[in-house]
Amino acid sequence: MRRRTFIASLPAAALPVSALAQTGTPGAQGAPAAGQNGAPLPKKQLPPRWQAGEDRFVRPDVGPGDRPVGASFASRTAAYGLTGAAGTSHPLATQAGIDILKRGGSAVDAAIAINACLGFLEPTSCGIGGDGYAMIWDPKAKAVVGLAGSGRSPMALDLATVRARAKNGALPALGALPVSVPGAVDAWWTMHQRYGKLKWADLFAPAIAHAENGAPVPDIIAYYIRRSLVAFRRPGNGIEEVANALKTWGMADGKGPQAGQVFRNPDLARTYRAIAAGGRDAFYEGEIARTIDRYFKRIGGWLRYEDLARHRSEWVKPSATGYRGATVHALGENTQGLATLQMLNILERFDMGAAGFQSPLSIHLQAEAKRLAYEDRARYYADPKFARVPVEWLISKDYAAQRAKLIRPDRLMTDVRPGQAPSRGDTTYFTCADSDGMMVSFIQSNFRGMGSGLVADGLGFMFQDRGQLFSLKDGHPNIYAPGKRPFQTIIPGFATKDGAPWMSFGVMGGDMQPQGQTQIVVNRVDYGLDIQSAGDSPRWHHEGSSQSMGEDPAGLGPTGLLRLETGVPAATKAALAGMGWTIGEPEGGFGRYQCVERRMDGATRVYAAASEMRADGVALAY
């Protein structure tokens, strides 16, 4: 991302009215800037303005406006409603979800319609070439149920071939090698079979209309599409062919859409029509599957029709832990969801409320809990069909108490290792709720950026590169194997209180997800923030823990890098540096958040929905 810091050498308040009128304020007609007695101002003294083509306009000396209520750093108020709610990373997707709910659809129906829209509207984060996971509050069962829609590696690709083509001991990020079976469409179908109310085909109408008619591309999404296309063109990146990706998203200049430019994807519209008419079988056993098979044979890849045909999602029981009166739920399976529970268990051993909101001690304790949990994440998390994952031990309070004793309140741990078990990378998140009390927490992704760079002929979507997260270390539970699910970063979040639903929430962004989820829970439980300010609060992001795929970030040192958003108090940043943390510049990797909260006003249920400023989305309720 290009960054430019504009610093005004002369405050606007110090300029005469005549000068202000001629330097970009309303009413200026392009007159040259003038100072006292009409003399031109030196260029360096011109008040800064946002230059055309710049991605950002940075004024460190300018803070947010003043809201009359709520947290001073909050961007808005949560949306309230009695009947239904939805929060997504794109306004048109949120509107589609609300429309489905108003037509009598369930929260699952709305989730499917939202995700189909996002596959067109937000291709930088998701699409039907990727996987999906859900946690659903089932009001009839009065329980949180989980769905794992994770695809497996191709049966034709063996470990020896992967190792022969690996780079620096890890799978590459692009090309056919890291492609695994897309799980999203089957996840939609599986949810709809159990919880759908509207006809399957009706759920795709909004996405088909947008893909055919076109939609303006928001700023953040346009930026990441253009950046992805640059990466796909880079020589030596390992992608077998890029013509299809450039045809789909390149626009007239071949570089991708500009902010606000109308984008269309007729190929994806045709693919959606086939899925709407033929259900999940159209994707996994019909002509779409055969097109995928022919494409990977043509480019020398390994994904085959048989891999698609055998794929099925799985209903799973979420894990859970208590945190100061709330119960936080997480999917285990092959995801990093357990890390959120581990972090919260460790933090429960400390008085976070007394530590203070945005204080050095609070952030220090949270980041140290992350370092401990992520060493276990790198050591143990894997597909439980292939490895024995010690889930109950990892999320036990006793184990957390042992780990918490390693944290020192005044300085960093210097040597962080995984615990000894007893013997024996871009994402979209959205949430919605309906009139029956069902709440859906859904996360879906192609993994890094837009995915592998590969688009099958005429289908209009990109395949995920999730297989990059396999390990190539002998004896590691997440080592690559044919037909195995790779370690997954995508995790939905859910919290209950007293056996009733409380928050359906999530934070997107690779390894940021458990870190972000933990910050949301701590902000709400320990610091009393509402769901909007809990998300808008400045965040921290620690980089440098061990990675399960066997490729640790280079040059971060033994304690990694602690990135802090601009809004973290300067005194806190200085104190953390004094404790030994290496402080990194904010680079935008702090995740994106949506949340729907269920409240009770006497006997009346009220939904509150929140989004945030780090994405282009919106939350609505009615």
C-alpha positions, 0 to 999 in steps of 0.5 A, spaced: 500 500 500 502 506 498 502 511 504 503 518 504 503 522 510 501 529 509 503 534 515 500 541 515 506 546 516 501 552 517 494 550 521 488 552 517 486 556 523 492 561 522 490 562 515 486 568 513 479 567 511 481 569 504 486 564 504 482 559 506 477 560 501 482 559 496 485 552 498 480 547 497 474 549 502 467 550 499 466 555 494 473 555 491 473 556 484 480 553 482 483 560 484 491 560 486 492 559 493 494 566 496 497 569 503 497 576 506 495 581 501 494 576 495 501 574 495 501 566 493 503 562 498 509 557 498 507 550 496 509 547 502 505 551 506 498 549 502 493 546 507 493 538 505 488 535 501 487 528 499 490 527 492 487 524 486 489 516 486 492 516 493 489 510 497 489 514 504 489 521 506 493 520 513 493 526 518 496 524 525 494 530 528 486 530 526 482 525 530 475 523 529 469 527 530 465 528 537 459 523 538 454 526 543 453 518 546 457 512 546 465 511 546 469 517 543 472 512 538 466 509 536 464 510 529 457 509 529 451 506 534 449 499 533 443 498 529 437 495 533 431 491 531 426 486 533 425 481 528 431 480 524 439 483 523 445 482 519 452 484 518 456 483 512 462 487 509 458 489 503 452 494 504 449 490 498 450 483 501 447 486 508 441 488 504 440 481 500 440 478 507 435 483 510 430 482 504 431 474 505 429 475 512 423 479 510 420 474 505 420 469 511 427 466 510 431 463 516 437 466 518 440 460 514 437 462 508 439 469 509 446 467 510 446 463 504 444 469 500 449 473 503 455 469 502 453 468 494 452 475 494 459 476 497 462 471 492 461 476 487 461 483 491 468 481 495 472 476 491 478 478 495 475 475 501 471 469 499 467 465 493 465 458 492 472 456 490 473 456 498 471 453 504 466 455 510 464 454 517 458 456 521 456 456 528 448 456 529 444 457 535 438 452 534 432 455 538 429 448 538 435 444 540 437 450 545 444 449 543 450 451 538 451 447 533 457 447 528 458 445 521 465 444 518 465 445 510 472 444 509 475 441 503 480 435 502 487 435 498 487 432 492 487 424 492 492 424 486 497 429 489 502 425 494 507 428 499 513 426 495 510 431 489 509 436 494 515 436 497 519 436 490 515 442 488 515 446 495 519 452 496 523 454 503 520 447 506 513 450 505 507 449 500 507 455 495 501 460 496 499 460 488 498 455 483 495 448 483 499 445 488 495 448 494 488 447 491 484 443 495 476 441 494 472 447 495 467 446 501 462 452 501 457 450 496 456 443 500 456 447 506 450 452 504 446 445 501 447 442 508 445 448 512 439 449 508 437 441 508 436 442 515 434 449 517 432 452 510 425 455 509 425 458 502 426 455 496 434 453 494 433 457 488 430 463 491 437 464 495 441 466 489 436 471 485 440 477 489 447 474 487 445 473 480 442 480 479 448 483 481 453 479 477 449 480 471 447 487 472 453 489 475 455 493 482 460 499 484 466 496 487 467 499 494 474 502 495 477 497 500 475 491 495 477 495 489 484 496 492 485 489 494 483 486 487 488 490 483 493 488 488 492 481 487 492 482 480 499 485 480 501 479 484 498 474 479 502 477 473 509 477 477 514 472 473 516 466 477 510 466 482 508 459 480 501 460 477 500 455 471 495 460 467 493 467 469 489 469 463 482 467 466 483 471 472 485 477 468 479 476 464 474 475 470 477 481 474 482 485 469 476 490 467 478 495 461 485 496 463 487 489 465 489 492 472 482 491 476 477 496 478 477 503 481 473 505 487 466 506 485 467 503 478 461 498 476 464 491 475 460 485 472 461 477 472 457 474 467 461 467 468 459 467 475 452 469 474 451 462 469 455 458 475 450 461 480 444 459 475 446 452 475 447 451 482 440 454 483 437 449 479 441 443 480 443 444 488 450 442 490 450 436 485 451 441 480 457 443 483 460 437 485 457 432 480 455 435 474 457 439 469 461 444 473 465 439 476 467 436 469 469 443 467 473 443 473 476 436 472 478 438 465 481 445 467 486 442 472 488 436 467 489 442 462 494 446 466 497 440 469 494 440 476 491 435 481 484 436 483 479 431 479 472 430 479 472 424 483 475 429 489 469 433 488 464 428 488 466 425 494 466 431 498 461 432 504 460 437 510 460 435 517 456 437 523 460 437 529 460 439 536 463 446 538 468 446 544 467 451 549 469 455 555 467 459 561 469 466 561 467 470 567 460 469 566 459 468 559 460 461 555 465 462 549 464 457 543 469 455 538 470 450 532 475 445 533 476 440 527 482 442 523 481 450 525 485 455 530 478 456 534 481 452 540 486 458 540 481 463 542 479 458 548 486 457 550 487 465 550 481 466 554 482 461 559 489 464 560 487 471 561 481 469 566 487 468 571 488 475 571 484 481 573 483 484 566 478 489 569 483 492 574 489 492 568 485 497 565 482 498 558 488 500 553 493 499 558 500 497 557 499 491 562 492 489 559 495 489 552 501 485 555 497 480 558 493 479 552 499 478 547 503 473 552 497 469 552 497 469 544 504 467 544 503 461 549 496 459 545 499 459 538 505 455 540 500 449 541 496 451 535 503 450 531 504 443 535 497 440 535 492 443 531 490 438 525 485 434 521 482 430 527 481 424 522 488 424 521 491 426 528 489 425 535 488 432 537 488 433 545 482 438 545 480 437 552 487 438 555 488 444 551 482 448 553 482 445 560 482 450 566 488 446 569 492 447 563 491 454 562 493 455 570 500 452 568 501 456 562 499 463 566 504 462 571 509 463 565 507 470 564 511 476 568 507 482 568 513 487 567 517 484 561 516 479 556 517 471 556 524 470 552 523 462 551 516 460 549 514 453 547 508 449 546 506 445 552 507 437 553 501 434 552 499 427 556 501 421 552 496 417 548 492 467 511 483 473 507 476 472 509 469 474 510 465 474 516 458 475 516 452 474 521 445 474 521 439 472 526 431 471 524 424 472 527 425 465 530 431 466 534 436 463 530 443 466 529 448 464 524 455 465 525 459 464 518 466 465 516 468 463 508 475 464 505 479 463 499 485 463 504 491 468 502 488 474 498 483 472 492 486 465 492 490 461 488 490 465 482 486 459 478 480 460 475 476 454 471 474 456 464 468 460 464 466 459 471 467 466 474 470 464 481 477 463 483 480 456 487 482 457 494 490 456 496 488 453 503 493 447 502 499 452 503 497 451 511 499 443 511 506 442 514 511 438 511 515 436 517 515 428 518 511 426 524 507 433 525 500 432 525 498 437 520 503 434 515 500 433 508 497 427 505 492 426 500 485 426 502 486 430 508 483 437 510 489 442 511 489 446 518 484 452 517 485 459 520 477 461 519 473 461 525 466 463 526 465 466 534 459 465 538 458 466 545 452 464 550 450 466 557 446 462 562 444 457 556 441 463 551 444 466 545 448 472 547 453 474 541 454 471 534 461 474 532 467 474 528 474 477 526 477 476 519 484 476 517 488 469 518 492 469 524 488 475 527 482 471 528 483 468 535 487 475 537 481 479 535 476 474 538 479 475 544 480 482 544 472 483 543 470 478 548 475 482 553 472 489 551 465 486 552 466 482 559 472 486 562 471 493 560 464 493 559 464 496 551 458 495 547 458 491 541 460 497 536 465 500 540 468 493 542 469 492 535 472 500 533 476 500 539 484 500 537 487 493 536 493 489 537 496 484 532 502 480 534 506 476 529 512 471 529 509 465 533 511 458 530 507 457 524 504 450 523 505 450 515 513 450 517 515 456 515 516 462 520 516 469 518 523 471 517 527 477 521 522 478 527 526 475 532 525 470 538 519 475 541 516 477 534 513 483 532 507 487 536 503 491 531 499 497 535 493 501 531 494 508 531 489 509 536 493 506 542 495 511 547 502 513 546 504 512 553 501 505 552 506 504 546 512 507 550 511 502 556 510 496 552 516 498 548 520 498 555 517 491 557 521 489 551 516 488 546 518 490 539 513 495 536 511 495 529 507 500 524 500 499 523 499 495 516 492 494 516 492 487 518 488 488 524 482 484 522 474 486 520 468 485 525 461 483 525 456 482 530 449 480 532 447 481 539 441 478 542 438 482 548 432 481 552 427 487 554 423 484 559 420 478 555 421 482 548 427 480 544 432 485 541 437 484 536 443 489 536 447 489 530 454 492 529 460 492 523 466 497 523 470 502 519 476 497 517 471 494 512 466 497 507 460 493 510 454 495 514 450 492 519 442 493 519 436 490 523 429 491 523 
